C-alpha cells in the first residue's frame, strides 16, 4: 500500500507536490494513475468526451482556470468515468452533485462545489501541459492522491 507522505519521503527528487487547495468529493479517498489532461474554462465538453473513453489506470487532470462559477463534473459525467475505468479526476475548478459523487467508486478532487452546470460549446484542449496549484502537470505523468495530498511524478513510483 502507498501513501503520499511515503512517496515524498522515498522519492524526494521525483515528486512534485500540488498546493493543498482541493477538497475530496468522490467516494474513493485514495487513487492513482497515469495523467490525461484537459484545459477548459466553464465548458466541460472535453471532460464529458474523455469520461466516455477507456480510462483504465488513468486519472483525468482538468485545468478549469480555477473558475468557481460553473461545475466541470457532476454525477452523470462521473458515472460515465466510473463505467469506463477512470481512477479519479482532479479539477482546478468546481464539482456538483456532491451527494452522488460521494457514493461513487471514483476519486474526485476539486476546489469547491457549485450547483451550476456549464454550457457545452465544444471548447477545450486535451493532452496539453496544465499549470495550477504551483506545478506544471504534463500528459503521461503519474498522479497519486490520498487524504494527505496530491503528488505527481514523471515516472511510476511503484508496481
PyMOL commands that set and color helices and strands:
alter all, ss='L'
color gray80, all
select helices_A, chain A and resi 4-10+45-51+75-83+98-101
alter helices_A, ss='H'
color red, helices_A
select strands_A, chain A and resi 15-17+23-24+31-39+58-63+71-73+88-95+107-113+125-126+130-132+135-137+142-145+150-153
alter strands_A, ss='S'
color yellow, strands_A
deselect
rebuild
show_as cartoon
